[in-house]
Amino acid sequence: MVQINFWAVLAASVIPLIMGFVWYHPKIFGTIWMKEAGLSEDKMKGQMVGVFVFSVILSLLIAYFLQFVVVHQMGALGMIGGDEMNANESYHAFMKDYGMAYRSFGHGSLHSFMTGFMFVFPVIAINAMFERKSWKYTMINAGYWTLTITIMGGIICGWYAVDGFHWMTQK
């Protein structure tokens, strides 16, 4: 049975905030990003609690969805309609043989990186072009999200059991 480790999803959902504090720090990309986004220090001041709370809620959605990108066994479960009780014996034999295959931080990171590069980057770039934003702006934001979901996907894929974490795919 494909189990969801809600602790991994919860841990992954705080990664966007942690990465945001680092990535958008004034000494990294924060000053450049504010200039390219047309923001100022004064415009950024004010009540941010609601922004952070809503960001965590949205990050939970991203983390929950990433399971379906990085955990291949979710695809096998989807092929039988999501109900293991109605599955053929071949499904159970497959899951017995391959139920934990490719469940590691490295594998989850790889698939999340590909998602960032081939899905998130184009979405951000299309929006930025229509908003007449610079390529600096595009690359800062796309780089942030690609790196962020790469880490998130690694956590979700590698931490499939509450009591263990796998950095590399088990042989």
C-alpha positions as CSV (number, residue, x, y, z in Angstrom):
1,M,0.0,0.0,0.0
2,V,1.2,3.5,-0.9
3,Q,1.3,5.4,2.3
4,I,1.5,9.2,2.6
5,N,4.0,10.4,5.1
6,F,2.2,13.6,6.3
7,W,5.3,14.6,8.3
8,A,7.3,14.7,5.1
9,V,4.5,16.8,3.4
10,L,4.5,19.1,6.4
11,A,8.3,19.4,6.5
12,A,8.4,20.1,2.7
13,S,5.7,22.8,3.0
14,V,8.0,25.0,5.1
15,I,10.9,24.8,2.6
16,P,9.5,27.7,0.4
17,L,9.6,30.0,3.4
18,I,13.1,28.9,4.4
19,M,14.4,29.2,0.9
20,G,12.6,32.5,0.4
21,F,14.4,34.0,3.4
22,V,17.7,32.9,2.0
23,W,17.1,33.4,-1.8
24,Y,15.4,36.8,-1.5
25,H,17.8,38.1,1.2
26,P,19.2,41.5,0.2
27,K,22.7,40.1,0.0
28,I,21.7,37.3,-2.3
29,F,18.9,38.2,-4.9
30,G,16.6,40.4,-2.8
31,T,17.8,43.8,-3.9
32,I,18.0,42.8,-7.5
33,W,14.6,41.1,-7.3
34,M,13.0,44.2,-5.7
35,K,14.4,46.5,-8.4
36,E,13.3,44.1,-11.3
37,A,9.8,43.7,-9.7
38,G,9.4,47.4,-9.3
39,L,9.2,47.2,-5.5
40,S,10.7,49.4,-2.8
41,E,11.6,49.0,0.9
42,D,8.6,51.1,1.8
43,K,6.2,49.1,-0.3
44,M,7.5,45.9,1.3
45,K,6.9,47.1,4.8
46,G,3.7,46.4,6.6
47,Q,1.7,43.5,7.9
48,M,3.1,40.2,6.5
49,V,1.6,37.7,8.9
50,G,-1.3,36.9,6.5
51,V,1.1,36.6,3.6
52,F,3.2,34.0,5.5
53,V,0.2,32.0,6.7
54,F,-1.4,31.9,3.3
55,S,2.1,31.0,1.8
56,V,2.3,28.0,4.1
57,I,-1.2,26.8,3.2
58,L,-0.4,27.1,-0.5
59,S,3.0,25.4,0.1
60,L,1.0,22.5,1.7
61,L,-0.9,22.1,-1.6
62,I,2.4,22.1,-3.6
63,A,4.0,19.5,-1.3
64,Y,0.9,17.3,-1.4
65,F,0.8,17.5,-5.2
66,L,4.6,16.8,-5.5
67,Q,3.9,13.2,-4.2
68,F,2.3,12.4,-7.5
69,V,5.3,13.7,-9.4
70,V,8.1,12.0,-7.4
71,V,6.5,8.8,-6.1
72,H,6.0,6.5,-9.0
73,Q,4.0,4.1,-6.9
74,M,1.2,6.7,-6.9
75,G,0.9,6.1,-10.6
76,A,0.4,2.4,-10.1
77,L,-2.3,3.1,-7.5
78,G,-3.9,5.5,-10.0
79,M,-4.0,2.8,-12.6
80,I,-6.3,0.7,-10.4
81,G,-8.6,3.6,-9.5
82,G,-7.1,4.3,-6.1
83,D,-8.7,1.4,-4.3
84,E,-6.3,-1.4,-3.5
85,M,-9.1,-3.6,-2.3
86,N,-10.4,-4.0,-5.9
87,A,-7.0,-4.6,-7.4
88,N,-5.9,-7.7,-9.3
89,E,-3.3,-10.0,-7.8
90,S,-0.8,-8.6,-10.4
91,Y,-1.0,-5.2,-8.7
92,H,-0.2,-6.7,-5.3
93,A,2.7,-8.7,-6.8
94,F,4.0,-5.6,-8.5
95,M,3.8,-3.6,-5.2
96,K,5.5,-6.4,-3.3
97,D,8.4,-6.4,-5.8
98,Y,8.6,-2.6,-6.5
99,G,6.7,-0.9,-3.7
100,M,9.8,1.0,-2.4
101,A,11.7,1.2,-5.7
102,Y,13.2,4.6,-6.4
103,R,12.1,6.1,-3.1
104,S,15.0,8.4,-2.2
105,F,15.9,12.1,-1.8
106,G,18.1,11.9,-4.9
107,H,15.3,10.4,-7.1
108,G,12.7,12.8,-5.8
109,S,15.0,15.7,-6.3
110,L,15.7,14.7,-9.9
111,H,12.0,14.5,-10.8
112,S,11.2,17.8,-9.0
113,F,14.1,19.5,-10.7
114,M,12.8,18.4,-14.1
115,T,9.3,19.7,-13.1
116,G,10.8,23.0,-12.1
117,F,12.8,23.3,-15.3
118,M,10.2,22.0,-17.8
119,F,7.0,23.3,-16.1
120,V,7.6,26.0,-13.5
121,F,10.2,27.9,-15.5
122,P,8.0,28.2,-18.7
123,V,4.9,29.2,-16.6
124,I,6.9,32.0,-14.8
125,A,8.6,33.0,-18.1
126,I,5.3,33.3,-20.0
127,N,3.8,35.4,-17.2
128,A,6.9,37.6,-16.9
129,M,6.9,38.2,-20.7
130,F,3.3,39.4,-20.7
131,E,3.9,41.5,-17.6
132,R,7.0,43.0,-19.4
133,K,9.3,41.9,-16.7
134,S,13.0,41.4,-17.3
135,W,14.9,38.1,-17.8
136,K,16.6,38.8,-14.5
137,Y,13.3,38.8,-12.8
138,T,12.3,35.6,-14.6
139,M,15.5,33.8,-13.7
140,I,15.4,34.9,-10.1
141,N,11.9,33.6,-9.6
142,A,12.2,30.5,-11.7
143,G,15.5,29.6,-10.0
144,Y,14.0,30.0,-6.6
145,W,11.0,27.8,-7.4
146,T,13.1,25.2,-9.2
147,L,15.5,24.9,-6.3
148,T,12.7,25.0,-3.8
149,I,10.6,22.2,-5.3
150,T,13.7,20.2,-6.0
151,I,14.3,20.1,-2.2
152,M,10.6,19.6,-1.4
153,G,10.4,16.6,-3.8
154,G,13.5,15.1,-2.4
155,I,12.1,15.2,1.1
156,I,8.8,13.8,0.1
157,C,10.3,10.9,-1.9
158,G,13.1,10.1,0.5
159,W,11.1,10.3,3.7
160,Y,8.5,7.7,3.0
161,A,8.6,6.1,6.4
162,V,8.1,8.0,9.6
163,D,11.1,6.3,11.1
164,G,13.6,6.6,8.2
165,F,15.0,8.7,5.5
166,H,16.8,7.5,2.3
167,W,19.2,9.8,0.5
168,M,20.0,7.3,-2.3
169,T,17.9,4.7,-4.0
170,Q,18.3,1.4,-2.3
171,K,19.9,-1.4,-4.4
